[in-house]
Amino acid sequence: MAEQFLSFLFTARGIFYVVLFFGGSIFVHELGHFLAAKRRGLRVDRFSIGFGPKIFSWKGRGETEYRVSLLPLGGYVSIPQLAEDELLEGRTPPESRVPAKKLSYADKVVVFAAGAFFNVLFALLCASALWLMKTPTTEGVSEAVVGNVARTLETRAGTFVTSPAAQAGILPGDRILEIDGEPVESFKDIALKIALGTGRAADGSPAATLKIRRGNEEFVREVFPVLVSYNPRSGDYVRTLGVEPRMPLVATDAGGSVPLPEGFRDGDRIVGVDLLDGAGTRRVHSLSHFGDVLELSGGSPVSVVVERGVPAQEISVPLTPKYVPARRELGKISFSENGARRELLLVPAPDDLSDFSETAPRRNLTVLNALPPESAAAGVCVPGAKVSAVSGEEGGIVAVRAPKDLARLFSGKKQTLTLFLELPGGERATCALADAEAGLVPERKALRAGLLIGRPVKYVRESPWAQLVDAADLTFKSVAGLVNPKSDIGVGHLNGIFSIADTYYEISFDLRRVLMLTVLINVNLAILNLLPVPVLDGGHILFATIERLRGRPLPRRALASVQTAFVFLLLAFMAVVLFRDFSRTRGNADLRAQQLVSEHQYFR
């Protein structure tokens, strides 16, 4: 009952934030137009949140009708004295078509620009609240230092290649100073500059130039980022190097509840490992890097170098790493489809996937990985689906509870296997896999230090103005990437209302992150609406400016034709974005389920 109540609260809070902050962003934009029009003495017939047919409406004092419309993709203020887009806003009543006053150039510019101005004000308000609350950050993310380098990456094509960072000889501890001649200040800068990069090699593949500092030496490296898919359903991909940020490693006893190995103290900062092989201390820069260095010991005694006390002093603590179970044994079903071999991984998991205790009975073989969207099985063999039974060609439905059951019954012979599944929503489904064979992925052990590592978080205040500048910089760079043919960013990468609402729901546990997203959305709205594109506010300002320079109005018929053409272009653009956005939202749900199931691979 308590879990259901918490789930309800989480859902209610997510919906509340979507309505308050995303809906509020649209509301303040239209409120800006409305108040500016009223202030300039213009007639306002309609103030609508959303486009299309009205859901409900009411009339306040004066001539204005207030309404909520069907399509929650924006909104509008109907002002008869200004050019309208009736396809979006609805037809203006005949009695409202006589202008109440002759409009000046200033009237038009002020009214059309007011929406963006109010978005900036709302962003400033949210940024100020965030400044008061402080923003949590870790030391590593605020620096442009490499914590570790991936050995391989899976490309968009589904093949594994050596990571670009490994190919370029980048090492943990390297500080990246510049990317393509632009300075880098944080690890976030590294990810963004690579993702939005436009560099190309001679063969047309992505490329970037990095300036790196290693110790006292500075040098330049050419890297060739690979395109990595981050949402299989929508086909989204991004340029990637294969590096992770530096992370401080601080030993903790969790308030005295977890014993530390002999010689270690709570708060010790791990900075290096001496393998006692005569090569000296190897500095460690992240948890995964620490693990990689321990693996080099082969289980032999090492000396861990820690910083302790104030001022910090380096102390060597002897330690013997031990092999411990790291990943559970997995079930595997390989099968043929459309001339390709695919693989389905199954992990033993409890009934409640949120229960990570080692004592929980693991009686369900649960789908771990997402199949490619083109696979016929992708719709039912989704992460989180439980395989309750399997049937082979020899007949009979057999219940399976563990990977060994699967391998014992269905290995050694390729055949059509029918899986009986319970989907995450509780629905029942079956899935037939042709030319299939079951097997095992053996349990994996790893060397561990037996230390509980904490992640120190510090809270910083970033000025509201700096937050707005960062959001504007990201928006301009994203727009530049969209129009640059050398970029790998396209229209399909844009987030629509589904993804925005999904993101608000996902981060609703942290008001700070909600405010950060709202700042970005409002700066986006302000900048994009001021682009000189017909139908947008910037397009209206452009037409008003042309009329001012010409000294006479633009031909009404030509203006109407241009507006109508761009209305249809806008609707087509929105349809493409929404289609991809819906697929992306479903893919995000798959990824969340996969991440939850993935945690059950590992021993705790």
ROGUTI-515360 format. One record per residue (C-alpha): residue number from 1; residue in three letters; x, y, z. Coordinates in Angstrom, 2 decimals. Layout:
! residues N
n:res:x:y:z
NUM:ala:X:Y:Z
...
***
This chain:
! residues 604
n:res:x:y:z
1:met:0.00:0.00:0.00
2:ala:2.81:2.42:0.89
3:glu:4.61:1.70:-2.40
4:gln:1.40:2.33:-4.36
5:phe:0.87:5.61:-2.53
6:leu:4.44:6.74:-3.24
7:ser:4.03:5.76:-6.89
8:phe:0.85:7.83:-7.05
9:leu:2.59:10.83:-5.47
10:phe:5.48:10.53:-7.91
11:thr:3.08:10.41:-10.86
12:ala:0.97:13.29:-9.52
13:arg:4.06:15.40:-8.93
14:gly:5.32:14.71:-12.46
15:ile:1.98:15.74:-13.97
16:phe:1.88:18.82:-11.74
17:tyr:5.33:19.94:-12.90
18:val:4.42:19.39:-16.57
19:val:1.32:21.56:-16.17
20:leu:2.99:24.21:-14.01
21:phe:6.33:24.63:-15.77
22:phe:5.82:23.47:-19.36
23:gly:2.24:24.73:-19.57
24:gly:3.37:27.82:-17.70
25:ser:6.09:28.48:-20.28
26:ile:3.48:28.58:-23.05
27:phe:1.13:30.63:-20.90
28:val:3.67:33.37:-20.10
29:his:4.63:33.64:-23.79
30:glu:1.03:34.30:-24.81
31:leu:0.52:36.48:-21.74
32:gly:3.34:38.70:-23.01
33:his:1.57:39.20:-26.35
34:phe:-1.73:39.78:-24.59
35:leu:-0.50:42.38:-22.09
36:ala:1.56:44.21:-24.71
37:ala:-1.44:44.38:-27.06
38:lys:-3.68:45.70:-24.28
39:arg:-1.02:48.21:-23.25
40:arg:-0.71:49.51:-26.82
41:gly:-4.50:49.89:-27.12
42:leu:-5.07:46.99:-29.52
43:arg:-8.25:44.96:-29.66
44:val:-7.75:41.36:-28.43
45:asp:-10.54:39.00:-29.48
46:arg:-9.11:35.71:-28.26
47:phe:-6.48:34.49:-25.83
48:ser:-5.90:30.75:-26.37
49:ile:-3.63:28.16:-24.83
50:gly:-3.19:25.58:-27.60
51:phe:-4.24:25.56:-31.26
52:gly:-7.30:24.26:-33.11
53:pro:-10.86:23.68:-31.85
54:lys:-11.65:24.96:-28.39
55:ile:-12.18:22.60:-25.47
56:phe:-13.78:25.26:-23.30
57:ser:-13.83:29.04:-23.11
58:trp:-15.11:31.98:-21.12
59:lys:-15.39:35.72:-21.62
60:gly:-14.03:38.26:-19.21
61:arg:-14.49:42.02:-19.18
62:gly:-14.34:43.62:-22.57
63:glu:-14.18:41.88:-25.92
64:thr:-11.65:39.10:-25.15
65:glu:-12.61:35.42:-25.24
66:tyr:-10.33:33.20:-23.15
67:arg:-10.07:29.58:-24.29
68:val:-8.17:26.31:-23.99
69:ser:-7.81:24.61:-27.39
70:leu:-7.34:21.01:-28.46
71:leu:-3.70:20.87:-29.62
72:pro:-1.35:21.65:-26.69
73:leu:1.52:22.59:-29.00
74:gly:1.66:26.31:-28.34
75:gly:-0.93:29.02:-28.22
76:tyr:-1.93:32.35:-29.69
77:val:-3.50:35.72:-29.10
78:ser:-6.01:36.81:-31.76
79:ile:-5.47:40.49:-32.54
80:pro:-7.54:41.74:-35.53
81:gln:-5.22:44.66:-36.30
82:leu:-2.33:42.26:-36.93
83:ala:-1.95:39.63:-39.67
84:glu:-3.50:36.34:-38.53
85:asp:-2.93:32.69:-39.33
86:glu:-6.52:31.49:-39.47
87:leu:-5.49:27.92:-40.21
88:leu:-3.95:27.81:-36.74
89:glu:-6.01:30.31:-34.80
90:gly:-9.51:29.99:-36.22
91:arg:-11.53:32.53:-38.16
92:thr:-11.90:36.08:-36.90
93:pro:-15.50:37.24:-36.35
94:pro:-16.64:39.80:-39.00
95:glu:-17.33:42.46:-36.39
96:ser:-13.67:42.31:-35.30
97:arg:-12.14:42.89:-38.71
98:val:-12.25:46.68:-38.54
99:pro:-9.04:47.92:-36.88
100:ala:-9.61:49.82:-33.68
101:lys:-6.61:52.07:-34.38
102:lys:-3.92:52.60:-36.96
103:leu:-0.89:50.58:-35.93
104:ser:2.61:51.99:-35.78
105:tyr:5.78:50.04:-36.46
106:ala:6.53:50.20:-32.73
107:asp:3.12:48.68:-31.92
108:lys:3.86:45.65:-34.09
109:val:7.41:45.10:-32.86
110:val:6.49:45.51:-29.19
111:val:3.53:43.11:-29.39
112:phe:5.34:40.44:-31.41
113:ala:8.51:40.61:-29.29
114:ala:6.66:40.63:-25.96
115:gly:6.11:36.85:-25.94
116:ala:9.82:36.14:-26.14
117:phe:10.52:38.87:-23.58
118:phe:8.13:37.24:-21.09
119:asn:9.79:33.85:-21.68
120:val:13.12:35.45:-20.77
121:leu:11.53:36.92:-17.63
122:phe:10.13:33.51:-16.66
123:ala:13.53:31.91:-17.32
124:leu:15.15:34.59:-15.17
125:leu:12.65:33.90:-12.38
126:cys:13.40:30.15:-12.47
127:ala:17.15:30.80:-12.70
128:ser:16.94:33.10:-9.67
129:ala:15.12:30.41:-7.69
130:leu:17.81:27.94:-8.72
131:trp:20.50:30.40:-7.62
132:leu:18.87:30.64:-4.19
133:met:18.59:26.84:-3.88
134:lys:22.13:26.15:-5.21
135:thr:22.93:23.52:-7.82
136:pro:24.42:20.14:-6.84
137:thr:27.51:19.17:-8.81
138:thr:30.49:16.85:-8.53
139:glu:34.09:17.90:-8.82
140:gly:34.70:15.77:-11.90
141:val:31.79:17.06:-13.98
142:ser:32.87:20.67:-13.43
143:glu:36.32:19.89:-14.88
144:ala:37.39:18.85:-18.37
145:val:39.48:15.93:-17.11
146:val:39.15:12.40:-18.48
147:gly:38.30:9.85:-15.77
148:asn:38.56:6.76:-17.95
149:val:38.54:5.69:-21.59
150:ala:36.19:3.06:-23.03
151:arg:37.92:0.23:-24.86
152:thr:35.10:-0.30:-27.36
153:leu:31.82:1.33:-28.42
154:glu:28.78:-0.11:-30.16
155:thr:28.07:1.93:-33.28
156:arg:24.72:2.86:-34.75
157:ala:25.15:-0.08:-37.15
158:gly:25.36:-2.49:-34.19
159:thr:29.07:-3.29:-34.61
160:phe:31.71:-2.92:-31.89
161:val:34.75:-0.76:-32.66
162:thr:37.71:0.56:-30.70
163:ser:36.59:3.81:-29.11
164:pro:37.85:7.02:-30.78
165:ala:39.48:8.12:-27.51
166:ala:41.39:4.84:-27.22
167:gln:42.45:5.05:-30.87
168:ala:43.78:8.57:-30.32
169:gly:45.80:7.50:-27.28
170:ile:43.84:9.59:-24.78
171:leu:44.54:8.48:-21.20
172:pro:42.78:8.86:-17.84
173:gly:43.92:12.11:-16.25
174:asp:44.27:13.98:-19.55
175:arg:42.78:17.48:-19.45
176:ile:41.07:18.54:-22.68
177:leu:41.77:22.23:-23.27
178:glu:40.17:22.83:-26.68
179:ile:37.94:21.11:-29.20
180:asp:38.14:22.40:-32.78
181:gly:39.82:25.57:-31.52
182:glu:37.13:26.38:-28.93
183:pro:38.06:26.37:-25.21
184:val:36.62:23.65:-22.99
185:glu:35.76:24.41:-19.36
186:ser:33.87:21.35:-18.11
187:phe:33.15:17.75:-19.00
188:lys:29.69:18.85:-20.18
189:asp:31.48:21.04:-22.73
190:ile:33.33:17.98:-24.04
191:ala:30.13:16.02:-24.64
192:leu:28.29:18.97:-26.22
193:lys:31.10:20.12:-28.49
194:ile:31.64:16.60:-29.79
195:ala:27.90:15.95:-30.26
196:leu:27.31:19.27:-32.05
197:gly:30.58:19.15:-33.97
198:thr:30.74:19.67:-37.74
199:gly:34.27:18.50:-38.47
200:arg:34.72:15.92:-41.22
201:ala:37.63:13.73:-42.31
202:ala:38.62:13.33:-45.97
203:asp:36.31:10.32:-46.29
204:gly:33.36:12.28:-44.86
205:ser:33.35:10.60:-41.43
206:pro:33.05:12.73:-38.25
207:ala:36.31:14.28:-37.04
208:ala:37.48:16.69:-34.34
209:thr:40.75:18.25:-33.21
210:leu:41.58:18.13:-29.50
211:lys:44.17:20.12:-27.60
212:ile:45.22:18.09:-24.56
213:arg:47.36:18.68:-21.48
214:arg:49.07:15.66:-19.91
215:gly:51.20:16.65:-16.94
216:asn:53.29:19.60:-18.14
217:glu:52.98:18.66:-21.81
218:glu:50.43:20.06:-24.27
219:phe:49.74:18.40:-27.62
220:val:47.10:18.08:-30.35
221:arg:45.25:14.92:-31.36
222:glu:42.90:14.19:-34.25
223:val:39.94:12.06:-33.15
224:phe:37.22:10.46:-35.23
225:pro:33.98:10.23:-33.20
226:val:31.61:7.36:-33.94
227:leu:27.84:7.59:-34.15
228:val:26.32:5.75:-31.18
229:ser:22.58:5.05:-30.93
230:tyr:21.04:6.18:-27.66
231:asn:17.41:5.38:-28.47
232:pro:16.78:2.30:-30.65
233:arg:13.09:2.99:-31.28
234:ser:13.56:6.52:-32.63
235:gly:16.92:5.83:-34.24
236:asp:18.53:8.75:-32.38
237:tyr:22.31:8.76:-32.45
238:val:25.09:11.09:-31.40
239:arg:28.80:11.62:-31.99
240:thr:30.72:10.00:-29.16
241:leu:34.37:9.80:-28.04
242:gly:34.17:7.12:-25.38
243:val:35.40:9.02:-22.31
244:glu:33.93:9.48:-18.84
245:pro:34.51:12.30:-16.34
246:arg:36.99:12.25:-13.50
247:met:35.35:11.28:-10.23
248:pro:36.79:11.82:-6.74
249:leu:37.08:8.51:-4.87
250:val:36.33:8.96:-1.17
251:ala:36.20:5.95:1.15
252:thr:33.21:5.97:3.48
253:asp:31.88:3.81:6.29
254:ala:28.31:5.07:5.67
255:gly:28.03:6.53:9.14
256:gly:29.66:3.54:10.79
257:ser:27.34:0.94:9.24
258:val:29.91:-0.46:6.77
259:pro:33.32:-1.65:8.03
260:leu:36.38:-0.39:6.15
261:pro:39.39:-2.61:5.34
262:glu:42.24:-2.38:7.85
263:gly:44.25:0.81:7.51
264:phe:41.54:2.90:5.85
265:arg:39.59:5.71:7.47
266:asp:36.30:7.35:6.64
267:gly:36.99:10.29:4.30
268:asp:40.22:8.93:2.80
269:arg:40.56:10.19:-0.76
270:ile:41.99:7.49:-3.05
271:val:44.43:9.02:-5.53
272:gly:46.57:6.11:-6.74
273:val:47.61:2.46:-6.63
274:asp:51.14:1.07:-6.45
275:leu:51.18:-2.46:-7.90
276:leu:54.57:-3.03:-6.22
277:asp:56.04:-3.93:-9.60
278:gly:58.67:-1.21:-9.60
279:ala:56.66:1.05:-11.91
280:gly:55.62:3.39:-9.09
281:thr:52.19:4.78:-8.28
282:arg:49.52:4.77:-10.95
283:arg:47.14:7.69:-10.42
284:val:43.44:6.76:-10.55
285:his:40.79:9.15:-11.82
286:ser:37.43:7.35:-11.55
287:leu:35.83:4.28:-10.03
288:ser:36.08:2.29:-13.27
289:his:39.72:3.33:-13.67
290:phe:40.41:2.20:-10.10
291:gly:38.89:-1.18:-10.98
292:asp:40.97:-1.43:-14.17
293:val:44.19:-0.79:-12.23
294:leu:43.26:-3.37:-9.57
295:glu:42.71:-5.94:-12.35
296:leu:46.36:-5.46:-13.35
297:ser:47.42:-6.78:-9.93
298:gly:46.06:-10.25:-10.66
299:gly:45.08:-10.52:-7.00
300:ser:48.57:-9.77:-5.63
301:pro:49.03:-7.31:-2.74
302:val:49.05:-3.62:-3.68
303:ser:49.54:-0.33:-1.91
304:val:46.66:2.15:-2.17
305:val:47.71:5.80:-1.95
306:val:45.22:8.02:-0.13
307:glu:45.06:11.68:0.86
308:arg:44.15:12.14:4.51
309:gly:43.77:15.06:6.88
310:val:44.00:18.84:6.56
311:pro:46.32:19.81:5.04
312:ala:46.11:16.61:2.98
313:gln:48.99:14.16:3.29
314:glu:49.56:11.15:1.04
315:ile:49.62:7.84:2.92
316:ser:50.12:4.33:1.53
317:val:47.73:1.65:2.81
318:pro:48.45:-2.04:2.05
319:leu:45.58:-3.98:0.46
320:thr:45.08:-7.37:-1.18
321:pro:42.29:-7.25:-3.80
322:lys:39.98:-10.25:-3.85
323:tyr:38.03:-11.89:-6.63
324:val:34.32:-11.57:-5.91
325:pro:31.25:-12.38:-8.03
326:ala:30.49:-9.28:-10.08
327:arg:27.90:-10.28:-12.69
328:arg:25.36:-13.06:-12.48
329:glu:25.04:-15.93:-14.91
330:leu:22.73:-14.91:-17.77
331:gly:20.55:-16.86:-20.17
332:lys:21.02:-16.29:-23.88
333:ile:18.84:-17.10:-26.89
334:ser:20.33:-16.50:-30.33
335:phe:17.93:-16.64:-33.29
336:ser:17.71:-15.83:-36.99
337:glu:15.61:-13.07:-38.51
338:asn:15.80:-11.50:-41.97
339:gly:19.17:-13.09:-42.66
340:ala:20.74:-11.78:-39.43
341:arg:21.49:-13.42:-36.08
342:arg:20.04:-11.65:-33.07
343:glu:20.55:-12.26:-29.39
344:leu:18.16:-12.04:-26.46
345:leu:19.68:-11.87:-22.97
346:leu:17.76:-13.00:-19.88
347:val:18.66:-12.19:-16.28
348:pro:17.25:-13.92:-13.17
349:ala:15.25:-11.27:-11.32
350:pro:12.72:-11.04:-8.45
351:asp:9.00:-10.44:-8.91
352:asp:9.49:-6.81:-7.86
353:leu:12.22:-5.28:-10.02
354:ser:12.69:-2.48:-7.48
355:asp:13.86:-5.03:-4.87
356:phe:17.66:-5.26:-5.14
357:ser:18.32:-7.22:-1.95
358:glu:20.36:-10.40:-2.36
359:thr:17.80:-12.32:-0.29
360:ala:14.97:-11.67:-2.76
361:pro:13.97:-14.89:-4.61
362:arg:15.00:-14.64:-8.28
363:arg:12.37:-16.80:-9.93
364:asn:11.90:-14.92:-13.18
365:leu:14.02:-14.94:-16.31
366:thr:13.60:-11.32:-17.37
367:val:14.47:-9.79:-20.75
368:leu:17.54:-7.60:-20.37
369:asn:18.25:-6.07:-23.79
370:ala:16.10:-4.23:-26.33
371:leu:15.96:-5.74:-29.81
372:pro:16.34:-3.46:-32.87
373:pro:13.03:-1.76:-33.76
374:glu:12.92:-3.53:-37.13
375:ser:12.80:-6.91:-35.36
376:ala:9.36:-8.58:-35.38
377:ala:9.98:-9.62:-31.76
378:ala:10.83:-6.09:-30.57
379:gly:7.23:-5.31:-29.59
380:val:6.93:-8.13:-27.01
381:cys:10.51:-9.11:-26.12
382:val:11.00:-5.79:-24.33
383:pro:13.27:-5.10:-21.34
384:gly:11.42:-6.08:-18.17
385:ala:9.25:-8.75:-19.82
386:lys:9.27:-12.02:-17.83
387:val:9.69:-15.35:-19.63
388:ser:7.44:-17.74:-17.72
389:ala:7.76:-20.73:-20.06
390:val:9.32:-21.90:-23.32
391:ser:8.11:-24.40:-25.91
392:gly:10.32:-26.14:-28.48
393:glu:9.59:-28.07:-31.66
394:glu:9.33:-31.36:-29.79
395:gly:6.23:-30.11:-28.02
396:gly:5.40:-29.38:-24.42
397:ile:5.54:-26.10:-22.55
398:val:8.31:-26.01:-19.97
399:ala:8.54:-23.48:-17.13
400:val:11.99:-21.89:-16.83
401:arg:13.25:-20.23:-13.66
402:ala:17.01:-20.00:-14.15
403:pro:19.50:-19.64:-17.02
404:lys:20.66:-23.24:-16.51
405:asp:17.08:-24.48:-17.06
406:leu:17.00:-22.72:-20.41
407:ala:20.42:-23.98:-21.53
408:arg:19.82:-27.55:-20.33
409:leu:16.54:-27.90:-22.20
410:phe:17.15:-25.98:-25.42
411:ser:20.89:-25.91:-26.19
412:gly:22.71:-27.99:-28.79
413:lys:19.99:-27.84:-31.43
414:lys:18.64:-24.94:-33.49
415:gln:14.85:-24.93:-33.52
416:thr:11.86:-22.62:-33.32
417:leu:11.34:-21.59:-29.71
418:thr:8.09:-20.05:-28.50
419:leu:8.43:-17.77:-25.48
420:phe:5.50:-17.19:-23.13
421:leu:5.90:-13.72:-21.66
422:glu:4.38:-11.42:-19.09
423:leu:4.92:-7.85:-20.27
424:pro:5.79:-5.01:-17.83
425:gly:2.18:-3.81:-17.94
426:gly:0.87:-7.25:-16.93
427:glu:-0.33:-8.34:-20.39
428:arg:0.40:-11.86:-21.62
429:ala:2.08:-12.47:-24.98
430:thr:3.89:-15.13:-26.99
431:cys:6.83:-14.77:-29.33
432:ala:8.21:-17.33:-31.80
433:leu:11.97:-17.18:-32.51
434:ala:13.13:-19.09:-35.58
435:asp:16.35:-21.12:-35.81
436:ala:16.92:-20.44:-32.11
437:glu:19.40:-21.93:-29.67
438:ala:19.73:-21.32:-25.94
439:gly:22.97:-20.93:-24.04
440:leu:24.67:-19.34:-21.04
441:val:26.71:-16.23:-20.41
442:pro:28.94:-17.38:-17.51
443:glu:29.10:-15.61:-14.18
444:arg:31.91:-13.07:-14.14
445:lys:34.21:-12.33:-11.22
446:ala:36.26:-9.20:-10.69
447:leu:38.95:-7.97:-8.34
448:arg:37.57:-5.63:-5.70
449:ala:39.13:-3.60:-2.90
450:gly:36.26:-4.12:-0.46
451:leu:35.79:-0.37:-0.11
452:leu:32.54:1.57:-0.17
453:ile:33.17:4.62:-2.34
454:gly:31.14:7.79:-1.84
455:arg:30.55:10.54:-4.37
456:pro:31.12:13.91:-2.71
457:val:28.63:16.49:-3.92
458:lys:29.13:20.22:-3.61
459:tyr:26.46:22.88:-4.00
460:val:27.30:25.91:-6.09
461:arg:25.52:29.11:-7.01
462:glu:25.52:29.99:-10.70
463:ser:24.28:33.50:-11.37
464:pro:20.90:33.74:-13.12
465:trp:22.49:35.68:-15.96
466:ala:25.13:32.97:-16.49
467:gln:22.39:30.33:-16.62
468:leu:20.54:32.28:-19.32
469:val:23.74:32.80:-21.31
470:asp:24.53:29.06:-21.16
471:ala:21.01:28.17:-22.32
472:ala:21.18:30.70:-25.16
473:asp:24.60:29.42:-26.22
474:leu:23.31:25.84:-26.36
475:thr:20.24:26.94:-28.34
476:phe:22.27:28.87:-30.93
477:lys:24.72:25.99:-31.34
478:ser:21.88:23.50:-31.74
479:val:20.21:25.66:-34.41
480:ala:23.57:26.04:-36.17
481:gly:23.97:22.26:-36.11
482:leu:20.50:21.77:-37.59
483:val:21.26:23.94:-40.63
484:asn:24.87:22.82:-41.13
485:pro:25.04:19.89:-43.60
486:lys:28.29:18.71:-41.99
487:ser:26.58:18.19:-38.62
488:asp:25.06:14.89:-37.52
489:ile:22.21:16.73:-35.78
490:gly:18.92:16.77:-37.70
491:val:15.25:17.61:-37.33
492:gly:14.65:14.10:-36.01
493:his:16.73:14.91:-32.92
494:leu:14.36:17.69:-31.81
495:asn:12.29:17.03:-28.71
496:gly:8.56:17.63:-28.89
497:ile:5.84:17.77:-26.29
498:phe:5.98:14.01:-25.56
499:ser:9.71:14.01:-24.76
500:ile:9.49:17.26:-22.82
501:ala:6.63:15.92:-20.68
502:asp:8.46:12.61:-20.28
503:thr:11.60:14.43:-19.13
504:tyr:9.65:16.52:-16.62
505:tyr:8.14:13.32:-15.24
506:glu:11.54:11.64:-14.99
507:ile:13.18:14.52:-13.11
508:ser:10.17:15.40:-10.96
509:phe:11.94:14.02:-7.87
510:asp:14.34:17.00:-7.98
511:leu:12.93:20.53:-8.21
512:arg:16.39:21.88:-9.09
513:arg:16.52:19.81:-12.27
514:val:12.95:20.84:-13.09
515:leu:13.99:24.49:-12.84
516:met:17.10:23.90:-14.97
517:leu:14.98:22.35:-17.73
518:thr:12.45:25.17:-17.52
519:val:15.18:27.78:-17.95
520:leu:16.40:25.99:-21.08
521:ile:12.89:25.60:-22.53
522:asn:12.03:29.27:-22.05
523:val:15.27:30.51:-23.57
524:asn:14.61:28.10:-26.46
525:leu:11.10:29.49:-26.92
526:ala:12.36:33.07:-26.84
527:ile:15.10:32.53:-29.42
528:leu:13.22:30.20:-31.77
529:asn:10.13:32.42:-31.84
530:leu:12.26:35.40:-32.87
531:leu:13.77:33.61:-35.86
532:pro:12.84:35.52:-39.07
533:val:10.54:32.75:-40.31
534:pro:6.97:33.49:-41.48
535:val:4.31:32.36:-38.96
536:leu:6.76:32.84:-36.06
537:asp:6.97:36.13:-34.14
538:gly:10.29:36.90:-35.78
539:gly:8.67:36.51:-39.21
540:his:5.98:39.04:-38.29
541:ile:8.65:41.47:-37.11
542:leu:10.53:40.90:-40.39
543:phe:7.44:41.73:-42.46
544:ala:6.74:44.83:-40.34
545:thr:10.35:45.96:-40.83
546:ile:10.15:45.45:-44.61
547:glu:6.94:47.49:-44.69
548:arg:8.63:50.22:-42.66
549:leu:11.57:50.33:-45.08
550:arg:9.28:50.27:-48.15
551:gly:7.05:52.98:-46.76
552:arg:3.92:51.05:-47.72
553:pro:2.25:47.72:-46.82
554:leu:3.22:44.47:-48.46
555:pro:0.71:43.09:-51.00
556:arg:-1.92:41.38:-48.88
557:arg:-2.47:38.50:-51.30
558:ala:1.26:37.73:-51.53
559:leu:1.61:37.99:-47.77
560:ala:-1.33:35.62:-47.24
561:ser:0.15:33.11:-49.70
562:val:3.51:33.12:-47.93
563:gln:1.86:32.78:-44.54
564:thr:-0.34:29.90:-45.72
565:ala:2.61:28.08:-47.28
566:phe:4.61:28.36:-44.09
567:val:1.64:27.25:-41.99
568:phe:1.58:23.99:-43.94
569:leu:5.37:23.70:-43.69
570:leu:5.13:24.25:-39.94
571:leu:2.40:21.62:-39.59
572:ala:4.44:19.12:-41.63
573:phe:7.52:19.92:-39.54
574:met:5.56:19.42:-36.33
575:ala:4.15:16.12:-37.62
576:val:7.67:14.79:-38.31
577:val:8.92:15.94:-34.92
578:leu:5.92:14.47:-33.09
579:phe:6.19:11.11:-34.87
580:arg:9.86:10.78:-33.94
581:asp:9.11:12.19:-30.52
582:phe:6.47:9.55:-29.81
583:ser:8.91:6.81:-30.85
584:arg:11.58:8.42:-28.67
585:thr:9.27:8.43:-25.65
586:arg:8.54:4.72:-26.10
587:gly:12.26:4.11:-26.51
588:asn:12.98:6.04:-23.33
589:ala:10.53:3.79:-21.47
590:asp:12.38:0.75:-22.84
591:leu:15.71:2.21:-21.74
592:arg:14.43:2.90:-18.22
593:ala:13.17:-0.67:-17.96
594:gln:16.47:-1.95:-19.36
595:gln:18.43:0.08:-16.82
596:leu:16.28:-1.26:-13.98
597:val:16.66:-4.86:-15.14
598:ser:20.36:-4.32:-15.83
599:glu:20.97:-3.60:-12.15
600:his:19.95:-7.20:-11.40
601:gln:22.94:-8.49:-13.37
602:tyr:25.28:-7.41:-10.64
603:phe:25.91:-8.79:-7.17
604:arg:25.66:-6.32:-4.31
***
